[in-house]
Amino acid sequence: MKKNFILDTNVLLHDPKAITAFGDNDVVIPIYVIEETDRFKKELSELGRNARVVSRLIDEYRRTGALRDGVALPTGGTLRVMFASKELPADLGNSLTMDNKILGVSLSIRELEPDKQTILITKDTNLRIKADVLGITAQDYDSERVNLDEIYSGMAEVRLPKEAIDRFYQDGGLSTDELGAEFNKVANMFLHMKDEADESHTALGRIEPDGTKISAVFRARSGVWGVHPRNMEQTFALDLLLDDRIKLVTLAGKAGTGKTLFALAAGLHKVLDETAFQRLLVSRPVFPLGRDIGFLPGDVEDKLGPWMQPIYDNVEFLLNLTRKDKRQGRSYRELIDMDLIEIEPLTYIRGRSIPNQYILIDEAQNLTPHEVKTIITRAGDSTKVVLTGDLYQIDNPYVDSTNNGLTHTVNCFKGNSITGHVTLRKGERSRLAELACDLL
């Protein structure tokens, strides 16, 4: 039996393609949603872009018939735009608010077509609560949602015979046939191999991009720009970051696990020491922690300074600058002046083609899937893209830990021969920072 899905404004602003996400069921857009969408269309933001896409899509469907009567969708359902004809209970408050008008449309649809189930789709928690009180089925829109526990970690622990691990060390590798036919051999997955009889007899390896061999993990004995891996996950991350065959690396982990520091160290090594890339391009989305301090004075570089300070701090740490060096005028600016490092806001990345560069996008958990797509599609020939982020520290009100751009990218690119992912778990910043992440 077909169902009626009523879409809230926030659903369409989150994903304009939601109109065609409900199969052969019927989709209803309250006219008030069109009004709300119209308020955003002039914004030069992701919301503004999505608002304009929604308007264009609905207008294209309008040309095929009358929206008030319903026009055919390519999925087999219909699309209607409707007013509310049903009065809400007087105790609900102001019936003229947009949320209440949308509830009115839901009640009207349910009364007009009682043989169909009516479902309100909204990302507004309070609206779902009010709908439930009125007896209207309400659901969140979760086309990109995945359970945090199900997110690909990039690694696995396996038990092997002693002879297999000895052969791994002797030959520098091992066939993936040793893992057994039932093991899911994901390209670029890291393996913590343990002896079946002796847990202290272990080895670390990575499944090669073609999935046929397990190779030894690269270990930088002298470190990379003074940074040494302190745990297994950091060793895995550095292996991906230094492998030129891997064009997209995603690193997820709580604060203090070394995501940004290792990504920067590897980038500086690749750009300055190996000259494998022309430039290190660093960016991060601009979302304040707490109350915003308002507009900042100066040019673009001055305005960007406070937001990029965490990047500057890490670069100065890697450069090992002393107070004396700073008094003598040495700073990360030397690398910027030499055009070896570029710090750029994400605002200006659309439309660019960026060849032969090492691109680091920090705090990627605050990006939408579309924004991440925009960034990755800028990568030109011989470019490497690194996304880092903490899935539990999200400041963007329009995404959460399960539908943000970083999570979406990890799951979409899992198993691709030129991409790799590592989830870092152990904090190495300080004992206090580790306790704060675990206890607060």
MOKA-V430545 format. One record per backbone hydrogen bond with DSSP energy under -0.5 kcal/mol. NH is the residue of the N-H (numbers start at 1). CO is the residue of the C=O. E is the energy in kcal/mol with one decimal. If there is no record, write none. Layout:
[[NH/CO/E] [NH/CO/E]]
This chain:
[[4/117/-2.8] [5/3/-0.6] [5/26/-2.9] [6/4/-0.6] [6/119/-2.6] [7/5/-0.5] [7/28/-2.2] [8/121/-2.3] [11/8/-0.6] [12/8/-1.4] [13/9/-2.3] [14/10/-1.3] [15/11/-2.5] [18/15/-2.2] [19/16/-1.0] [20/17/-1.6] [21/18/-1.8] [25/22/-1.8] [26/3/-2.4] [27/78/-3.4] [28/5/-3.2] [29/80/-3.1] [30/7/-0.5] [30/28/-0.6] [31/82/-2.6] [33/30/-1.7] [34/30/-1.0] [35/31/-1.5] [36/32/-2.2] [37/33/-2.7] [38/34/-1.9] [39/35/-0.8] [39/36/-0.9] [40/37/-1.4] [41/37/-0.7] [43/40/-2.0] [49/45/-2.4] [50/46/-2.5] [51/47/-2.5] [52/48/-2.0] [53/49/-2.2] [54/50/-2.5] [55/51/-2.0] [56/52/-2.2] [57/53/-2.6] [58/54/-2.6] [59/55/-2.2] [60/56/-2.1] [61/57/-1.9] [62/58/-2.1] [63/59/-1.2] [64/61/-1.5] [65/62/-1.2] [67/65/-0.6] [69/66/-0.8] [70/66/-1.7] [71/79/-2.2] [73/77/-2.8] [76/73/-1.9] [77/23/-0.6] [79/71/-2.5] [80/27/-2.3] [81/67/-1.3] [82/29/-1.2] [92/89/-1.8] [93/90/-1.3] [95/93/-0.6] [97/94/-1.1] [101/97/-2.2] [102/98/-2.2] [103/99/-2.0] [104/100/-2.0] [105/101/-1.9] [106/102/-1.9] [107/103/-2.4] [108/104/-2.2] [109/105/-2.6] [110/106/-2.1] [111/107/-1.9] [112/108/-2.6] [113/109/-2.5] [114/111/-0.5] [116/113/-1.6] [117/2/-0.6] [119/4/-3.0] [119/117/-0.5] [120/137/-3.1] [121/6/-3.4] [121/119/-0.5] [122/120/-0.6] [122/139/-2.3] [125/123/-0.7] [128/124/-1.8] [129/125/-1.9] [130/126/-2.4] [131/127/-2.4] [132/128/-2.0] [133/129/-1.9] [134/130/-1.5] [135/132/-1.3] [136/131/-3.1] [137/118/-0.8] [139/120/-2.7] [142/140/-0.7] [145/142/-0.9] [146/402/-0.8] [150/147/-1.9] [151/147/-0.5] [151/148/-1.1] [156/190/-1.8] [158/192/-1.9] [160/194/-2.8] [164/161/-0.6] [165/161/-1.6] [166/162/-2.5] [167/163/-2.2] [168/164/-1.9] [169/165/-1.9] [170/166/-2.2] [171/167/-2.9] [172/168/-1.5] [173/168/-0.5] [174/214/-1.8] [176/212/-1.9] [178/175/-1.7] [179/176/-1.7] [180/177/-1.3] [183/180/-0.9] [185/183/-1.0] [186/184/-1.4] [188/207/-1.9] [189/186/-1.9] [190/154/-2.6] [191/205/-3.2] [192/156/-2.6] [193/191/-0.9] [193/203/-2.7] [194/158/-2.7] [195/198/-0.7] [195/201/-2.1] [196/160/-2.1] [201/198/-1.8] [202/200/-1.0] [203/193/-2.0] [205/191/-2.2] [206/215/-2.5] [207/189/-2.8] [208/213/-3.3] [211/208/-2.4] [214/174/-4.0] [215/206/-2.8] [215/213/-0.6] [216/172/-1.1] [217/204/-1.2] [220/218/-0.5] [221/219/-1.2] [223/220/-1.5] [224/227/-2.3] [225/223/-0.5] [227/224/-1.5] [228/226/-0.5] [235/231/-1.7] [236/232/-2.2] [237/233/-2.6] [238/234/-2.3] [239/235/-1.7] [240/236/-1.8] [241/237/-2.5] [242/238/-1.9] [243/240/-1.0] [244/242/-0.8] [246/243/-1.4] [247/245/-0.7] [247/418/-2.3] [248/418/-1.6] [249/385/-2.7] [250/420/-2.1] [251/387/-3.0] [252/422/-2.0] [253/389/-1.7] [254/424/-0.6] [257/254/-1.4] [262/258/-2.4] [263/259/-2.0] [264/260/-2.6] [265/261/-2.6] [266/262/-2.6] [267/263/-1.9] [268/264/-2.9] [269/265/-2.2] [270/266/-2.5] [271/267/-2.4] [272/268/-2.9] [273/268/-0.8] [273/269/-0.9] [274/269/-2.3] [276/270/-2.7] [277/270/-0.9] [278/356/-2.9] [279/356/-0.6] [280/340/-2.7] [281/279/-0.7] [281/358/-2.3] [282/280/-0.6] [282/342/-3.0] [283/360/-2.4] [285/362/-0.7] [287/285/-0.9] [290/288/-0.8] [303/299/-2.6] [304/300/-2.1] [305/301/-1.3] [306/302/-0.6] [308/304/-2.0] [309/305/-0.7] [311/308/-0.9] [312/308/-2.2] [313/309/-2.9] [314/310/-1.7] [315/311/-2.4] [316/312/-2.6] [317/313/-1.9] [318/314/-2.3] [319/315/-2.2] [320/316/-0.6] [320/317/-0.8] [321/316/-1.6] [326/322/-2.1] [327/323/-2.5] [328/324/-1.7] [329/326/-1.5] [330/325/-2.5] [334/331/-1.7] [335/332/-0.9] [336/332/-1.3] [337/333/-3.1] [338/334/-1.6] [339/336/-1.6] [340/335/-2.7] [341/335/-1.2] [342/280/-2.9] [344/282/-2.3] [344/342/-0.6] [348/345/-1.3] [349/346/-1.7] [352/349/-1.7] [354/378/-3.0] [355/353/-0.7] [356/381/-2.9] [358/279/-2.6] [359/357/-0.7] [359/384/-3.3] [360/281/-3.1] [360/358/-0.5] [361/359/-0.5] [361/386/-3.1] [362/283/-2.5] [362/360/-0.7] [364/388/-3.2] [366/363/-1.8] [367/364/-1.7] [372/368/-2.2] [373/369/-2.1] [374/370/-2.3] [375/371/-1.9] [376/372/-2.7] [377/373/-2.2] [378/375/-1.5] [379/376/-1.4] [380/354/-2.9] [383/380/-1.4] [384/357/-2.3] [385/247/-2.9] [386/359/-3.0] [387/249/-2.8] [388/361/-2.3] [389/251/-1.6] [391/389/-0.6] [393/390/-1.7] [397/395/-0.6] [399/396/-1.4] [403/400/-0.8] [404/400/-0.8] [405/367/-3.7] [406/364/-0.6] [408/404/-2.3] [409/405/-2.2] [410/406/-2.4] [411/407/-2.0] [412/408/-2.1] [413/409/-2.3] [416/413/-2.2] [419/416/-1.4] [420/248/-2.1] [422/250/-1.9] [423/153/-1.7] [424/252/-3.2] [424/422/-0.6] [427/425/-0.5] [428/256/-3.4] [429/256/-0.8] [434/430/-2.1] [435/431/-2.3] [436/432/-2.5] [437/433/-2.0] [438/434/-1.7] [439/435/-2.9] [440/436/-2.0]]
